[in-house]
Amino acid sequence: MDESADQDVVLASLRRLEARIAAIESHLGVTPDEIALKPPADTTASAPENEEAIEMRIGENWFAKMGILVLILGLVFLLTFPYRNLPPALPSLAGFVLAAGLVILATRWQQSHAYISGYLEGGGIALLFFATLRLSFFADEPALTEPLILTALLACAVGIGFFLATRASSPPLFVLSLLLGCLACLISNSPMILFIGLALLTLVGVNYAVRYRWQWLFALTAGLVLFTHFLWFLNNPVLGNKLELVAAPYVNIFFVIVYVCIIAAGSLWRARDGEEAASALTTAFVNGGGGYALFLLLTITNFRDHLVASHLLASAALLGIAIVFWIRYRSVYSTFVYAMLGYAALSVAIIAEFASPEYFIWLALQSLLVVSTAVWFRSRLIVVGNFVIFLGLFFAFLFVAKQISLISICFGIVALVSTRILNWQKDRLTLKTEHMRNAYLGTAFFMIPYALYHTVPPGFVSISWLVVALFYYLMSRTLKSRKYRWMGLLTLAITIPYAFLVDMTRLDPAFRIISFIILGTVLLAVSISYSKRRAAASRQPGEGHAPAEHADNPASR
């Protein structure tokens, strides 16, 4: 009985399936005989088919695109030809008519010839722009001599381009309109119009990137805007001016920061997809790196009197962007790029404010700020990058400074404090190894004795190293850390040969006696301390030779 019921269910399912297939066949207008299985096609026939497809693609698509490009260039050359016997405005009017005709034709061919309609629209936009430009250029007697009116008309042409790009949702049309907009800003030959125009174009680019989720457009907009500003800084060679650096107005450097902030703010509204996209990292490099590079070039060439204030402002802006990226998206790479650029701007301000070698103190102290913010950002990249820069600063100090001073001790102290900060928040940084902290401790181990060797009187070098060794032992007992005990042990190890090789031969007898007595006393005290620890360890069952106070306490690393 159950078996019969199961068969009925299966048969009912098959009937429903056949009914659905019949409905699909009826909708498609085919019969079962027409959709019978065909034998596998002969592989030898694929080559002619591929050749025919390639031929059709070249003949239909590529020739059409090249034909439109050649046609538009021919029309542009036609517009730029000097017509001395015609009214000055007539070539431009003819260009307007041709541009309108191309746009209308592209609209009509949108369904039948979709592969070329977009290129026709782009050609119409370009032709409209150059027809407008023809009113003031390429003629002995221009029809329009007022630059402000020409700029307004070019802006209208660019606006029409953006409208057509919006209607067609076309990235190529938008990029073309953006290029023409930057060109219009340069043609205006007015600094304030150029700066405000570039800021508006940046806003438009960000709006389109967010609206259509064109993530690549952030980097492209930043690159075009910054490059246009750079061309203005070179005295606008687009208008045929001689290449030289423009010295005014000072306000132009703040517009560079404005561009960077607009692009960064727009990229914060990108689609959140769990992992940071490569486009976001590209935007950070192009926008942040390119923007600050241009800002630095502008300030160090022509605005050095305002170097400190300018770079403090840039540092605040870039670090603010990094903070917002971290708070909103927990961004790893964008936060790293903007933060490091902000630290670089702060370093430039410090170098500009203080004389050499005093600014090395402030740069070393800045390293503590970098480490502290890196802990908050949970960025191992910033920690590693800061350590490399920290070492570079120390070697730069050794190269620049005429004589080693107590400033070098500051580097050792900063290294020790950085180690404590990293140890304090190592779980927040998710550091799986101790290499970074060991690197800082190793740096301090070499820096501090080296600085004392060059700064204290010769008779007190050994004593100063003993004080450092005792400090390390005190840190070891306080923090329950083997690292500082090893640093104290190694410091004593370099003090002993120094006492025998240097103090014994070069010091006065009085200094030599004092140095050897103190060194011998300290060595005996250390030896007795190790003996007491060994005895205490032997009295604790199961401890072996590892006292509890020196166990591998994670908090001591």
HELIX and SHEET records of a PDB file:
HELIX    1   1 ASP A    2  LEU A   28  1                                  27    
HELIX    2   2 THR A   43  ALA A   45  5                                   3    
HELIX    3   3 SER A   46  MET A   56  1                                  11    
HELIX    4   4 ARG A   57  TRP A   62  3                                   6    
HELIX    5   5 PHE A   63  THR A   80  1                                  18    
HELIX    6   6 LEU A   90  ARG A  108  1                                  19    
HELIX    7   7 ALA A  114  LEU A  133  1                                  20    
HELIX    8   8 PRO A  147  ALA A  168  1                                  22    
HELIX    9   9 PRO A  171  SER A  188  1                                  18    
HELIX   10  10 PRO A  191  TYR A  212  1                                  22    
HELIX   11  11 TRP A  216  PHE A  233  1                                  18    
HELIX   12  12 PRO A  237  LEU A  239  5                                   3    
HELIX   13  13 ASN A  252  SER A  267  1                                  16    
HELIX   14  14 ALA A  278  THR A  283  1                                   6    
HELIX   15  15 ALA A  284  GLY A  289  3                                   6    
HELIX   16  16 GLY A  290  ASN A  302  1                                  13    
HELIX   17  17 ARG A  304  HIS A  306  5                                   3    
HELIX   18  18 LEU A  307  TYR A  329  1                                  23    
HELIX   19  19 TYR A  333  GLU A  353  1                                  21    
HELIX   20  20 TYR A  359  PHE A  377  1                                  19    
HELIX   21  21 ARG A  380  VAL A  400  1                                  21    
HELIX   22  22 ILE A  407  TRP A  424  1                                  18    
HELIX   23  23 LYS A  426  LEU A  429  1                                   4    
HELIX   24  24 HIS A  435  THR A  455  1                                  21    
HELIX   25  25 PRO A  458  PHE A  460  5                                   3    
HELIX   26  26 VAL A  461  LEU A  479  1                                  19    
HELIX   27  27 ARG A  482  TYR A  498  1                                  17    
HELIX   28  28 ALA A  499  ASP A  503  3                                   5    
HELIX   29  29 MET A  504  ARG A  506  1                                   3    
HELIX   30  30 PRO A  509  SER A  538  1                                  30    
HELIX   31  31 ALA A  548  HIS A  550  5                                   3    
HELIX   32  32 PRO A  554  SER A  556  5                                   3    
END                                                                             
